[in-house]
Amino acid sequence: MNPKQVAERINLPIKFWPGQCFGVASAMVEKGVVEGKAVYGHYFGFISDDCEQFVGRAFTHHGWIAQGDTIIDPTRWVFEAVEPYIYEGPRNDRGYDEGSNRLREMMMKPPPDFDEEQKAYTLPEGEIRAFAKTMLGSDRDVACAVQVMWLSNLPLNALGDMALPVFEWVADEVGFPGFIPIDNRMSILGR
């Protein structure tokens, strides 16, 4: 893909692309330049010392396009401090952390203790209750708000097959969809 042609199709000159990664990615999908979905997370790849906007960072927030097993990144060139180009590579590229799940895993803290002063939410019987009790290290059939938030913020690989039922419970029954990181919520619930 030619960045100049993409800039014309999305009606955003390339000079405005630095710092607008998710906006550019979203516009490319919305305008039909590419199929896929704009995603957000962290970039752990190379950041040049010549990249004034992001120099000195080991990683940074970033947006790109997920298309099947492929990543399309229209603004990677900004990090590399090179002429504009549109990167295409494998979705499992370790430089990209969709939904910041790898970062969330690295920063994960132990589960919080039950707080008697917070509202308690009954864990639904069955797999959610068993999963939550295991993850929280608790024998209670309820979780307090901070525990629900902790469960909602688990990395997707820690949630595994329980991501959908846990997110549905938090969003629909507990009534706090905002507890779920938006990238993970959109990925699993589509809302």
Contacts in CASP RR format, 6 or more apart in sequence:
PFRMAT RR
TARGET T0000
AUTHOR 0000-0000-0000
METHOD contacts of the structure
MODEL  1
MNPKQVAERINLPIKFWPGQCFGVASAMVEKGVVEGKAVYGHYFGFISDD
CEQFVGRAFTHHGWIAQGDTIIDPTRWVFEAVEPYIYEGPRNDRGYDEGS
NRLREMMMKPPPDFDEEQKAYTLPEGEIRAFAKTMLGSDRDVACAVQVMW
LSNLPLNALGDMALPVFEWVADEVGFPGFIPIDNRMSILGR
1 33 0 8 1.000
1 34 0 8 1.000
1 72 0 8 1.000
1 86 0 8 1.000
1 88 0 8 1.000
2 86 0 8 1.000
3 14 0 8 1.000
3 74 0 8 1.000
3 84 0 8 1.000
3 85 0 8 1.000
3 86 0 8 1.000
4 14 0 8 1.000
4 84 0 8 1.000
6 28 0 8 1.000
6 33 0 8 1.000
6 74 0 8 1.000
6 86 0 8 1.000
7 13 0 8 1.000
7 14 0 8 1.000
7 17 0 8 1.000
9 28 0 8 1.000
9 31 0 8 1.000
9 32 0 8 1.000
9 33 0 8 1.000
10 24 0 8 1.000
10 27 0 8 1.000
10 28 0 8 1.000
10 31 0 8 1.000
10 33 0 8 1.000
11 27 0 8 1.000
12 20 0 8 1.000
12 24 0 8 1.000
12 27 0 8 1.000
14 84 0 8 1.000
17 24 0 8 1.000
17 74 0 8 1.000
17 75 0 8 1.000
17 78 0 8 1.000
17 84 0 8 1.000
18 53 0 8 1.000
18 75 0 8 1.000
18 78 0 8 1.000
19 53 0 8 1.000
19 75 0 8 1.000
19 78 0 8 1.000
20 75 0 8 1.000
21 62 0 8 1.000
21 63 0 8 1.000
21 64 0 8 1.000
21 73 0 8 1.000
21 74 0 8 1.000
21 75 0 8 1.000
21 78 0 8 1.000
22 38 0 8 1.000
22 40 0 8 1.000
22 62 0 8 1.000
22 63 0 8 1.000
23 38 0 8 1.000
23 63 0 8 1.000
24 74 0 8 1.000
24 75 0 8 1.000
25 38 0 8 1.000
25 39 0 8 1.000
25 63 0 8 1.000
25 64 0 8 1.000
25 65 0 8 1.000
25 72 0 8 1.000
25 73 0 8 1.000
25 74 0 8 1.000
25 75 0 8 1.000
26 38 0 8 1.000
27 33 0 8 1.000
28 34 0 8 1.000
28 38 0 8 1.000
28 65 0 8 1.000
28 72 0 8 1.000
28 74 0 8 1.000
29 35 0 8 1.000
29 36 0 8 1.000
29 37 0 8 1.000
29 38 0 8 1.000
29 65 0 8 1.000
34 65 0 8 1.000
34 67 0 8 1.000
34 72 0 8 1.000
35 67 0 8 1.000
36 65 0 8 1.000
36 66 0 8 1.000
36 67 0 8 1.000
36 68 0 8 1.000
37 65 0 8 1.000
37 66 0 8 1.000
37 67 0 8 1.000
38 63 0 8 1.000
38 64 0 8 1.000
38 65 0 8 1.000
39 63 0 8 1.000
39 64 0 8 1.000
39 65 0 8 1.000
39 66 0 8 1.000
39 98 0 8 1.000
39 99 0 8 1.000
39 183 0 8 1.000
39 187 0 8 1.000
40 61 0 8 1.000
40 62 0 8 1.000
40 63 0 8 1.000
40 98 0 8 1.000
40 99 0 8 1.000
40 182 0 8 1.000
40 183 0 8 1.000
41 61 0 8 1.000
41 62 0 8 1.000
41 63 0 8 1.000
41 96 0 8 1.000
41 97 0 8 1.000
41 98 0 8 1.000
41 99 0 8 1.000
41 100 0 8 1.000
41 183 0 8 1.000
42 59 0 8 1.000
42 60 0 8 1.000
42 61 0 8 1.000
42 62 0 8 1.000
42 96 0 8 1.000
42 97 0 8 1.000
42 99 0 8 1.000
42 100 0 8 1.000
42 102 0 8 1.000
42 103 0 8 1.000
43 59 0 8 1.000
43 60 0 8 1.000
43 61 0 8 1.000
43 62 0 8 1.000
43 63 0 8 1.000
43 76 0 8 1.000
43 79 0 8 1.000
43 95 0 8 1.000
43 96 0 8 1.000
43 97 0 8 1.000
44 58 0 8 1.000
44 59 0 8 1.000
44 94 0 8 1.000
44 95 0 8 1.000
44 96 0 8 1.000
44 97 0 8 1.000
44 102 0 8 1.000
45 59 0 8 1.000
45 79 0 8 1.000
45 95 0 8 1.000
45 96 0 8 1.000
46 79 0 8 1.000
46 80 0 8 1.000
47 54 0 8 1.000
47 55 0 8 1.000
47 56 0 8 1.000
47 57 0 8 1.000
47 60 0 8 1.000
47 79 0 8 1.000
47 80 0 8 1.000
48 55 0 8 1.000
48 79 0 8 1.000
48 80 0 8 1.000
48 81 0 8 1.000
48 82 0 8 1.000
49 55 0 8 1.000
49 56 0 8 1.000
50 81 0 8 1.000
51 78 0 8 1.000
51 79 0 8 1.000
51 80 0 8 1.000
51 81 0 8 1.000
53 78 0 8 1.000
54 60 0 8 1.000
54 78 0 8 1.000
54 79 0 8 1.000
59 97 0 8 1.000
59 103 0 8 1.000
60 79 0 8 1.000
62 73 0 8 1.000
62 75 0 8 1.000
62 96 0 8 1.000
63 73 0 8 1.000
63 75 0 8 1.000
64 71 0 8 1.000
64 72 0 8 1.000
64 73 0 8 1.000
64 74 0 8 1.000
64 75 0 8 1.000
64 76 0 8 1.000
64 96 0 8 1.000
65 71 0 8 1.000
65 72 0 8 1.000
65 73 0 8 1.000
65 74 0 8 1.000
66 91 0 8 1.000
66 98 0 8 1.000
68 91 0 8 1.000
69 90 0 8 1.000
69 91 0 8 1.000
69 92 0 8 1.000
70 88 0 8 1.000
70 89 0 8 1.000
70 90 0 8 1.000
70 91 0 8 1.000
71 87 0 8 1.000
71 88 0 8 1.000
71 89 0 8 1.000
71 90 0 8 1.000
71 91 0 8 1.000
71 93 0 8 1.000
71 96 0 8 1.000
72 86 0 8 1.000
72 87 0 8 1.000
72 88 0 8 1.000
72 89 0 8 1.000
73 86 0 8 1.000
73 87 0 8 1.000
73 88 0 8 1.000
73 96 0 8 1.000
74 86 0 8 1.000
74 87 0 8 1.000
76 85 0 8 1.000
76 87 0 8 1.000
77 83 0 8 1.000
77 84 0 8 1.000
77 85 0 8 1.000
77 87 0 8 1.000
91 98 0 8 1.000
97 103 0 8 1.000
98 183 0 8 1.000
98 187 0 8 1.000
99 156 0 8 1.000
99 181 0 8 1.000
99 183 0 8 1.000
99 184 0 8 1.000
99 187 0 8 1.000
100 181 0 8 1.000
100 183 0 8 1.000
101 155 0 8 1.000
101 156 0 8 1.000
101 157 0 8 1.000
101 184 0 8 1.000
102 155 0 8 1.000
104 153 0 8 1.000
104 154 0 8 1.000
104 155 0 8 1.000
104 181 0 8 1.000
105 155 0 8 1.000
105 157 0 8 1.000
105 158 0 8 1.000
108 154 0 8 1.000
108 155 0 8 1.000
108 158 0 8 1.000
109 150 0 8 1.000
111 135 0 8 1.000
111 136 0 8 1.000
111 137 0 8 1.000
111 138 0 8 1.000
111 147 0 8 1.000
111 150 0 8 1.000
112 144 0 8 1.000
112 146 0 8 1.000
112 147 0 8 1.000
112 150 0 8 1.000
114 120 0 8 1.000
114 138 0 8 1.000
114 140 0 8 1.000
114 142 0 8 1.000
114 143 0 8 1.000
114 144 0 8 1.000
114 147 0 8 1.000
115 144 0 8 1.000
115 145 0 8 1.000
115 146 0 8 1.000
116 144 0 8 1.000
118 144 0 8 1.000
118 145 0 8 1.000
118 146 0 8 1.000
119 144 0 8 1.000
119 145 0 8 1.000
120 142 0 8 1.000
120 143 0 8 1.000
120 144 0 8 1.000
121 142 0 8 1.000
121 143 0 8 1.000
121 144 0 8 1.000
121 145 0 8 1.000
121 148 0 8 1.000
121 173 0 8 1.000
121 174 0 8 1.000
122 141 0 8 1.000
122 142 0 8 1.000
123 129 0 8 1.000
123 132 0 8 1.000
123 133 0 8 1.000
123 140 0 8 1.000
123 141 0 8 1.000
123 142 0 8 1.000
123 143 0 8 1.000
124 169 0 8 1.000
124 173 0 8 1.000
127 162 0 8 1.000
127 165 0 8 1.000
128 162 0 8 1.000
128 165 0 8 1.000
128 166 0 8 1.000
128 169 0 8 1.000
129 141 0 8 1.000
131 162 0 8 1.000
131 166 0 8 1.000
132 138 0 8 1.000
132 143 0 8 1.000
132 147 0 8 1.000
132 151 0 8 1.000
132 166 0 8 1.000
133 139 0 8 1.000
133 140 0 8 1.000
133 141 0 8 1.000
135 151 0 8 1.000
135 154 0 8 1.000
135 158 0 8 1.000
136 143 0 8 1.000
136 147 0 8 1.000
136 150 0 8 1.000
136 151 0 8 1.000
138 147 0 8 1.000
143 151 0 8 1.000
145 176 0 8 1.000
148 170 0 8 1.000
148 174 0 8 1.000
148 176 0 8 1.000
148 179 0 8 1.000
149 176 0 8 1.000
149 179 0 8 1.000
151 166 0 8 1.000
151 170 0 8 1.000
152 166 0 8 1.000
152 167 0 8 1.000
152 170 0 8 1.000
152 176 0 8 1.000
152 178 0 8 1.000
152 179 0 8 1.000
152 180 0 8 1.000
152 181 0 8 1.000
153 179 0 8 1.000
153 180 0 8 1.000
153 181 0 8 1.000
156 163 0 8 1.000
156 184 0 8 1.000
156 187 0 8 1.000
156 188 0 8 1.000
159 166 0 8 1.000
163 184 0 8 1.000
163 188 0 8 1.000
164 188 0 8 1.000
164 189 0 8 1.000
167 180 0 8 1.000
167 184 0 8 1.000
167 185 0 8 1.000
167 188 0 8 1.000
167 189 0 8 1.000
168 189 0 8 1.000
170 176 0 8 1.000
170 177 0 8 1.000
170 179 0 8 1.000
170 180 0 8 1.000
171 177 0 8 1.000
171 178 0 8 1.000
171 180 0 8 1.000
171 185 0 8 1.000
171 189 0 8 1.000
171 191 0 8 1.000
177 185 0 8 1.000
177 189 0 8 1.000
177 191 0 8 1.000
178 185 0 8 1.000
180 189 0 8 1.000
185 191 0 8 1.000
END
